[in-house]
Amino acid sequence: MSYLSTREACGNALTELGETEKDIFVLDADLSVSTQTKKFAERYPQRFLNVGCAEQNLVGTAAGLAIARKTVFVGSYAMFINRAWEQIRNTISHDNLNVKILASHSGMTNAPDGASHQCFEDIAIMRVIPNMSVLCPADEIEAKKLILAEAYRKGPSYIRLNRIATQPIYDIDYEFEFGKAVQIKEGTDVTVIATGTMVTEAIKASEVLKKEGINAQILNVHTLKPLDNDTIIKAAKDTGRVVTIEEHSRYGGLGGAIAEILAESYPVPMRIIGIKDRFGESGVYEHLINKFGLNASEIVKSAKILLGEKK
C-alpha cells in the first residue's frame, strides 16, 4: 500500500476545495511541483499565481488578495518562506489577514538537500507572532482534514508539512478539531507529547515501553498555537512525567511551549527531545533522524530516566 506525505495530502485537499470555494486563491514561489500546489494550478489556473523566487513578494501579494476578501494559501519550503518573516509579521499577522502559509519540506524531511534547506527553527519564530496560529499534522488524513478546516477558519496560520510519505495514524473517519490535542493512547506512568512526523515514533515507543511494563500516554499536538492547555495539564497530572519530541530545534518549539505551560500551572519532571543546537546535513532521512536522536529509542530512554530507570 502506498502512503502520502502531508504536502501531497495538502495538494489534494486544495484541489478539492477549489471545486466549490471560488474565493480560494493559491500562490507559490516557483516550487509548485515540490509543494504540490501544482495540482490546484492545473485545475484552476485563474486562481493560481507563481510569483517566482520572491518570498517577500509572495506574502505581500497574498496580503493584497486577503484584503480583497479572498482566502489565500501560499506555498514554499519552510526554510524559504521565513525569508519573508517581516512581511508575515507586519502585514499578514498585524492585520489578522486570512492567509494560510503552507511550509513544506520542514524539519529533517528535506534530508538530501542538507542544512541550507532544512528548517529547524520555524515553530519558534512563528509562534511568537501575535495572531499567528501554528499547525503541524501527523499524517495524510490529518493534513487533509486540517486544510479543509483552515479554509473556513478566519485568520492567519502557519502549517508545517513534510516531504516524506508516512504510514497513516488515523482512519478516514477522524475528525480534526483546531486547538485540541488528540489523545492517541491512555497511560498512567509517563506522557509522551509529539507533533508531526514524531507522533509515529511516539506510538512505536509506547509499544516498546508496554512490553517492559511501562504504560505511556500519547498526545498528538497538531495545533502548537494556540495550545490545548487543559489537555496538556491533565496529562501531566495523570502521569506526573512528560517527554516531548519534535522534528525541530529543542529551543522554542513544542517542548518549550509545553514547558511554559507546566512551569506555571503544574510542574512535573520533563525531558525535551529535539534537534540540539546545530544545523542539519545531507543524508537519507531514516539515517538522519536516528543520528539526531529523533526516534522511538530516544523516547524510551527518556521515559526510563524520568521513571528512575537509567538504562
C-alpha positions as CSV (number, residue, x, y, z in Angstrom):
1,M,0.0,0.0,0.0
2,S,1.3,3.4,-0.9
3,Y,1.1,6.3,1.6
4,L,1.1,10.1,1.1
5,S,3.2,12.8,2.6
6,T,1.3,15.7,4.3
7,R,2.3,18.0,1.4
8,E,0.7,15.6,-1.1
9,A,-2.4,15.4,1.1
10,C,-2.5,19.2,1.3
11,G,-2.3,19.5,-2.5
12,N,-5.2,17.1,-2.9
13,A,-7.3,19.0,-0.3
14,L,-6.7,22.3,-2.0
15,T,-7.8,20.9,-5.3
16,E,-11.0,19.5,-3.7
17,L,-11.7,22.9,-2.1
18,G,-11.2,24.7,-5.4
19,E,-14.2,22.9,-6.9
20,T,-16.8,24.6,-4.6
21,E,-15.0,27.5,-3.0
22,K,-14.4,30.1,-5.7
23,D,-12.8,32.7,-3.4
24,I,-9.8,30.4,-2.6
25,F,-6.6,31.5,-4.3
26,V,-3.3,29.6,-4.1
27,L,0.2,31.3,-4.6
28,D,3.6,29.7,-4.8
29,A,7.2,30.9,-5.2
30,D,8.5,28.7,-8.0
31,L,8.1,25.4,-6.1
32,S,4.6,24.3,-7.0
33,V,5.8,20.8,-8.1
34,S,7.5,20.2,-4.8
35,T,4.8,21.8,-2.6
36,Q,2.1,20.1,-4.6
37,T,0.2,23.3,-5.3
38,K,0.7,22.5,-9.0
39,K,-2.4,20.3,-8.6
40,F,-4.5,23.3,-7.9
41,A,-2.8,25.4,-10.6
42,E,-3.6,22.8,-13.3
43,R,-7.3,22.7,-12.3
44,Y,-7.9,26.4,-11.5
45,P,-5.2,28.4,-13.4
46,Q,-7.2,31.7,-13.0
47,R,-6.9,31.4,-9.2
48,F,-3.2,30.5,-9.0
49,L,-0.2,32.7,-9.1
50,N,3.5,31.8,-9.3
51,V,5.4,34.9,-8.2
52,G,8.9,33.3,-8.8
53,C,11.7,33.0,-6.2
54,A,10.5,36.1,-4.3
55,E,9.0,35.1,-1.0
56,Q,8.5,38.6,0.3
57,N,6.5,39.4,-2.8
58,L,4.6,36.2,-2.3
59,V,3.5,37.3,1.1
60,G,2.7,40.8,0.0
61,T,0.6,39.6,-2.9
62,A,-1.2,37.2,-0.6
63,A,-2.0,40.0,1.8
64,G,-3.5,42.1,-1.0
65,L,-5.8,39.3,-2.1
66,A,-6.8,38.7,1.5
67,I,-7.7,42.4,1.9
68,A,-9.9,41.8,-1.1
69,R,-11.7,39.1,0.9
70,K,-10.1,36.1,-0.7
71,T,-8.9,33.1,1.3
72,V,-5.3,32.7,0.3
73,F,-3.0,29.7,0.6
74,V,0.7,30.3,0.0
75,G,3.2,27.5,-0.6
76,S,7.0,27.3,-0.3
77,Y,9.7,25.4,1.6
78,A,9.7,26.1,5.3
79,M,13.3,27.3,5.0
80,F,12.5,29.8,2.2
81,I,9.2,31.2,3.4
82,N,10.9,32.5,6.5
83,R,12.8,35.0,4.4
84,A,9.5,36.9,4.5
85,W,9.2,36.9,8.3
86,E,8.9,40.7,8.5
87,Q,6.1,40.8,5.9
88,I,4.3,37.9,7.7
89,R,4.6,39.8,11.0
90,N,3.9,43.3,9.9
91,T,1.3,42.7,7.2
92,I,-0.5,39.3,7.5
93,S,-0.4,38.9,11.2
94,H,-0.6,42.6,12.3
95,D,-3.8,43.0,10.2
96,N,-5.1,39.5,11.0
97,L,-5.4,38.6,7.4
98,N,-6.9,35.3,6.1
99,V,-3.6,33.9,4.7
100,K,-2.6,30.3,5.3
101,I,1.2,29.6,4.9
102,L,2.0,26.1,3.6
103,A,5.5,25.4,4.8
104,S,6.6,22.3,3.1
105,H,9.8,20.2,3.4
106,S,10.0,21.1,7.1
107,G,12.4,19.7,9.7
108,M,14.6,16.9,8.6
109,T,12.3,15.6,5.9
110,N,14.2,17.5,3.2
111,A,17.1,15.2,4.0
112,P,19.0,15.1,0.7
113,D,19.3,18.9,0.3
114,G,21.2,19.4,3.6
115,A,21.5,22.2,6.1
116,S,20.6,25.1,3.7
117,H,17.2,23.6,3.1
118,Q,16.4,22.0,6.4
119,C,14.4,24.3,8.7
120,F,14.5,23.5,12.4
121,E,13.6,27.0,13.7
122,D,10.2,27.8,12.2
123,I,7.9,26.8,15.0
124,A,9.8,29.0,17.4
125,I,9.8,32.1,15.2
126,M,6.2,31.7,14.1
127,R,4.6,31.1,17.4
128,V,5.9,34.3,18.9
129,I,3.9,36.4,16.3
130,P,0.6,37.7,17.6
131,N,-2.5,36.4,15.8
132,M,-0.5,33.6,14.1
133,S,-1.7,30.1,14.6
134,V,0.8,27.3,14.1
135,L,-0.2,23.8,13.0
136,C,1.6,20.6,12.2
137,P,-0.4,17.5,11.0
138,A,0.8,14.0,11.9
139,D,-0.3,12.1,8.7
140,E,-2.1,12.4,5.4
141,I,-5.5,12.1,6.9
142,E,-5.0,14.8,9.5
143,A,-3.3,17.0,6.9
144,K,-6.3,16.9,4.6
145,K,-8.8,17.5,7.4
146,L,-6.7,20.3,8.7
147,I,-6.6,22.1,5.3
148,L,-10.3,21.7,4.8
149,A,-10.9,23.2,8.3
150,E,-8.5,26.0,7.8
151,A,-10.3,27.1,4.6
152,Y,-13.2,28.2,6.8
153,R,-11.5,29.5,9.9
154,K,-10.7,33.1,9.7
155,G,-7.2,34.4,10.5
156,P,-3.6,33.6,9.6
157,S,-1.9,30.3,10.1
158,Y,1.5,28.6,9.6
159,I,1.0,25.0,8.5
160,R,4.1,22.8,8.8
161,L,4.2,20.0,6.2
162,N,6.7,17.2,5.5
163,R,8.3,15.9,2.3
164,I,8.3,12.2,3.1
165,A,5.4,9.8,2.9
166,T,4.5,8.2,6.3
167,Q,2.1,5.5,7.3
168,P,-1.3,6.9,8.4
169,I,-2.1,7.0,12.0
170,Y,-5.8,7.8,11.6
171,D,-8.6,6.4,9.6
172,I,-10.9,8.3,7.2
173,D,-13.5,9.0,10.0
174,Y,-11.0,11.0,12.0
175,E,-12.4,14.5,12.9
176,F,-9.9,17.3,13.1
177,E,-10.5,20.0,15.8
178,F,-8.5,23.2,15.8
179,G,-6.7,23.8,19.0
180,K,-7.4,20.4,20.5
181,A,-4.7,17.9,21.4
182,V,-5.5,14.3,20.5
183,Q,-5.0,11.6,23.0
184,I,-3.9,8.6,20.9
185,K,-3.3,6.3,23.9
186,E,-4.1,6.4,27.6
187,G,-1.4,5.9,30.1
188,T,-0.5,6.3,33.8
189,D,3.3,6.2,34.0
190,V,4.6,8.8,31.6
191,T,3.1,11.2,29.0
192,V,4.7,11.4,25.6
193,I,3.7,14.6,23.6
194,A,4.6,14.7,19.9
195,T,3.9,16.7,16.8
196,G,4.1,15.9,13.1
197,T,6.2,13.0,11.9
198,M,7.3,12.3,15.5
199,V,3.8,11.1,16.5
200,T,4.6,7.8,14.7
201,E,7.8,7.5,16.8
202,A,5.9,8.1,20.0
203,I,3.5,5.3,19.1
204,K,6.4,3.0,18.4
205,A,8.0,3.9,21.7
206,S,4.7,3.2,23.7
207,E,4.7,-0.3,22.2
208,V,8.3,-0.9,23.4
209,L,7.6,0.5,26.8
210,K,4.4,-1.6,27.2
211,K,6.5,-4.7,26.8
212,E,8.6,-3.5,29.8
213,G,5.6,-2.8,31.9
214,I,5.5,0.9,31.4
215,N,2.2,2.5,30.5
216,A,2.7,5.6,28.3
217,Q,0.1,8.1,27.4
218,I,0.5,9.5,23.9
219,L,-0.7,13.0,22.8
220,N,-0.6,14.4,19.3
221,V,-0.4,18.2,19.4
222,H,-1.3,19.2,15.8
223,T,-2.0,22.8,17.0
224,L,1.1,24.2,18.5
225,K,-0.5,27.7,18.9
226,P,-3.0,28.1,20.5
227,L,-2.0,25.1,22.7
228,D,-4.6,22.9,24.3
229,N,-3.6,23.9,27.9
230,D,-6.3,21.9,29.6
231,T,-5.5,18.6,28.0
232,I,-1.7,19.1,28.5
233,I,-2.1,19.9,32.2
234,K,-4.5,17.0,32.7
235,A,-2.0,14.6,31.0
236,A,0.8,15.9,33.3
237,K,-1.5,15.3,36.3
238,D,-2.4,11.8,35.1
239,T,1.2,10.6,34.8
240,G,3.5,13.0,36.6
241,R,6.1,12.8,33.9
242,V,6.3,14.3,30.4
243,V,8.5,13.6,27.4
244,T,8.2,15.8,24.3
245,I,9.6,15.1,20.8
246,E,9.6,17.2,17.7
247,E,11.4,17.4,14.4
248,H,12.6,20.9,15.3
249,S,15.1,22.6,17.5
250,R,14.7,21.7,21.1
251,Y,14.7,25.5,21.7
252,G,11.4,27.4,21.2
253,G,9.3,24.6,19.7
254,L,6.8,22.1,21.1
255,G,9.0,21.2,24.1
256,G,9.5,24.8,25.1
257,A,5.8,25.6,24.7
258,I,4.8,22.7,26.9
259,A,7.4,23.6,29.5
260,E,6.0,27.2,29.6
261,I,2.5,25.8,30.4
262,L,3.6,23.3,33.0
263,A,6.1,25.6,34.7
264,E,3.2,28.0,35.5
265,S,0.4,25.5,36.1
266,Y,1.6,22.1,37.1
267,P,5.4,21.5,37.2
268,V,6.5,17.9,36.6
269,P,9.8,16.2,35.7
270,M,10.2,16.6,31.9
271,R,12.6,15.7,29.0
272,I,12.6,17.6,25.7
273,I,13.7,15.7,22.6
274,G,14.6,17.8,19.6
275,I,17.5,18.9,17.5
276,K,20.3,20.1,19.7
277,D,21.9,23.4,18.9
278,R,23.2,22.6,15.4
279,F,22.4,22.7,11.7
280,G,21.4,19.7,9.6
281,E,23.3,17.8,7.0
282,S,22.7,15.8,3.8
283,G,21.7,12.2,4.0
284,V,18.9,9.6,4.0
285,Y,16.0,10.6,6.1
286,E,15.9,7.4,8.2
287,H,19.6,7.7,8.9
288,L,19.4,11.3,9.9
289,I,16.6,11.0,12.4
290,N,18.4,8.2,14.1
291,K,21.7,10.1,14.1
292,F,20.0,13.2,15.6
293,G,18.1,11.1,18.2
294,L,14.6,11.7,16.8
295,N,13.3,8.2,17.3
296,A,11.4,5.8,19.5
297,S,14.6,4.6,21.2
298,E,15.3,8.1,22.5
299,I,11.8,8.4,23.8
300,V,12.1,5.1,25.6
301,K,15.4,6.2,27.1
302,S,14.0,9.5,28.3
303,A,10.9,7.8,29.8
304,K,13.1,5.5,31.7
305,I,15.2,8.3,33.0
306,L,12.1,10.0,34.3
307,L,11.0,6.8,35.9
308,G,14.4,6.4,37.6
309,E,15.4,3.5,35.4
310,K,18.6,4.8,33.9
311,K,19.3,2.1,31.5
